[in-house]
Amino acid sequence: MGRTKGFKAQGFTLVEIMLVASIIALLVSISYLSITRVLESFRQARCVHNLEQIRTAIKLFQMDHHRLPGGPEDLYPHYISSKEIFFCPSDRFARKMGLVSSYIWHNWGDAPPPKEAQIEWIPWSIALKIRGDKFPYVVCDEHPGIFIILRLNGSIEKVSEKWAREKIKGRFDSWKL
C-alpha cells in the first residue's frame, strides 16, 4: 500500500493578513491626504476666481458711482448676477448662518473714517491716497494656513496666515500690508 501524504494547511496566517491590512491602511491614508490637498487647491482657485469677479464688479461700480462699494449688497444684482460669488468654497457656515458674504469687506473697520471720507462711502481716489494702494479691501480667511487678499490696487495675492495675523494685531483697520 502507498504512503499517506501529510496534511498541508492552505490559506493565510494571521500575521500575513495583518501585514496586508496595515499596508492597505497606509495606502488609503496617503491617498486621502493627497486628495484633500488637491481639493483644497481647487477651492483656493475658485476663491481667487470669485475675488477676480468681485474686483471687476468693484471697478465697474466705482466708474459708475465714483466711490467704493460699501459691500456685496452694492454689487448684487447689478454688477454680479449670482450671490454664490460672495461665498468662498471652503466656507461651510456663512450661508447656513444667513450671512451676505463669507469674505471680510473693509471700509474703515472699527475706526471712524477721516474727515475727507465722511460721505456715504469713500471715493476710490481718496482711499488710495489715505490708505495706500496695497491696503486690503476684501479678504478671505477660510483656507488653512493662508489668507487671499484683494487689495485696493486690484491685485489678488495669497499670504501666509501667520504673516497676515502679525499684521492685523487684533484690529483689521491697522493692516499695513
C-alpha positions in Angstrom: 0.0 0.0 0.0 1.0 3.6 -0.5 2.1 6.1 2.0 -0.2 8.8 3.1 0.9 12.3 2.4 1.0 14.7 5.3 -1.8 17.3 5.6 -0.6 20.8 4.5 -2.7 23.7 5.6 -3.8 26.1 2.8 -4.6 29.8 3.4 -3.0 32.8 5.1 -1.7 33.1 8.6 -2.9 35.8 10.9 0.4 37.7 10.6 0.1 37.8 6.8 -3.4 39.1 7.0 -2.4 41.8 9.5 0.5 42.8 7.2 -1.7 43.2 4.2 -4.3 45.1 6.2 -1.7 47.5 7.5 -0.3 48.1 4.0 -3.8 48.8 2.7 -4.5 51.2 5.6 -1.2 53.1 4.9 -2.0 53.4 1.2 -5.5 54.7 1.9 -4.2 57.3 4.4 -1.6 58.5 1.9 -4.1 58.8 -0.9 -6.6 60.6 1.4 -4.0 63.2 2.3 -3.1 63.9 -1.4 -6.8 64.1 -2.4 -7.6 66.6 0.4 -4.6 68.8 -0.8 -5.9 68.7 -4.4 -9.4 69.5 -3.3 -8.2 72.5 -1.2 -6.1 73.8 -4.1 -9.3 73.6 -6.3 -11.2 75.6 -3.6 -8.4 78.2 -3.4 -8.5 78.6 -7.2 -12.3 79.0 -7.1 -11.9 81.6 -4.3 -9.4 83.6 -6.4 -11.8 83.4 -9.3 -14.6 84.8 -7.1 -12.3 87.6 -6.0 -11.4 88.4 -9.6 -15.1 88.8 -10.4 -15.6 90.9 -7.3 -12.6 93.1 -8.4 -14.2 93.6 -11.8 -17.6 94.5 -10.2 -15.9 96.9 -7.9 -14.1 98.7 -10.8 -17.4 98.9 -12.7 -19.2 100.2 -9.6 -16.5 102.8 -9.0 -16.7 104.0 -12.6 -20.5 104.4 -12.3 -20.7 105.9 -8.8 -17.2 107.5 -8.2 -16.8 105.7 -4.9 -16.0 102.3 -3.5 -19.0 100.0 -2.8 -19.9 99.5 0.9 -20.1 95.7 0.5 -21.7 92.9 -1.5 -25.2 94.5 -1.3 -24.0 97.4 -3.5 -22.8 94.9 -6.2 -25.7 92.4 -6.4 -27.6 92.1 -8.7 -26.4 95.0 -11.0 -22.7 94.1 -11.1 -22.7 90.5 -10.0 -25.5 88.2 -11.0 -25.0 85.4 -8.6 -24.8 85.5 -4.8 -22.5 82.4 -4.9 -19.6 84.7 -5.9 -19.7 86.2 -2.4 -19.0 82.9 -0.7 -15.7 81.1 -0.5 -16.0 77.4 -1.4 -14.1 76.5 1.8 -16.6 78.3 4.0 -19.3 75.8 5.1 -21.1 78.1 7.6 -21.7 81.6 6.2 -24.7 80.5 4.1 -26.2 78.5 6.9 -25.8 81.4 9.2 -27.6 83.7 6.7 -24.5 86.0 6.1 -24.3 88.1 3.0 -20.7 87.1 2.3 -18.0 84.9 3.7 -15.4 87.4 2.7 -14.2 90.2 5.0 -15.1 93.6 3.4 -13.1 96.5 4.7 -14.0 100.2 4.5 -12.8 101.7 7.8 -13.3 98.9 10.2 -14.0 100.0 13.8 -12.1 103.3 13.4 -14.1 106.4 12.4 -13.4 107.5 8.8 -11.2 110.6 8.3 -13.0 113.9 7.6 -12.5 113.7 3.8 -14.2 110.2 3.9 -17.3 111.2 5.8 -19.5 111.0 2.8 -21.7 107.9 2.2 -18.7 105.8 1.1 -15.2 106.9 0.4 -14.2 107.5 -3.3 -11.5 105.2 -4.6 -9.0 108.0 -5.2 -9.3 109.2 -1.5 -9.0 105.6 -0.2 -5.8 105.2 -2.3 -4.5 108.5 -1.0 -5.2 107.8 2.6 -4.6 104.0 2.9 -2.3 103.3 0.0 -2.9 101.1 -2.9 -1.7 97.9 -1.1 -4.4 98.2 1.6 -6.6 95.0 1.8 -10.1 95.6 0.7 -11.7 92.1 0.5 -10.0 89.3 2.5 -10.7 85.5 2.6 -9.5 83.8 5.7 -11.2 80.4 5.1 -8.2 78.5 3.8 -5.9 76.6 6.2 -2.6 78.5 6.5 -3.3 81.3 4.0 -5.3 84.5 3.5 -6.3 85.5 0.0 -6.4 89.3 -0.3 -7.9 91.6 -2.9 -6.1 95.0 -2.4 -7.2 98.5 -3.3 -4.9 98.4 -6.3 -6.8 95.4 -7.7 -4.1 92.9 -7.1 -5.0 89.5 -5.6 -2.4 87.6 -3.6 -2.0 84.8 -1.1 -0.2 85.5 2.1 0.6 83.1 4.9 -1.9 83.2 7.8 0.9 83.7 10.3 2.2 86.7 8.4 -1.2 88.2 8.0 -2.2 87.8 11.6 1.0 89.5 12.7 0.0 92.5 10.5 -3.6 92.5 11.9 -2.5 92.7 15.6 -6.2 92.3 16.6 -7.6 95.1 14.5 -8.5 94.8 10.9 -8.1 98.6 10.2 -4.4 98.5 11.3 -3.3 96.5 8.4 -0.3 98.0 6.6 0.4 95.1 4.3 
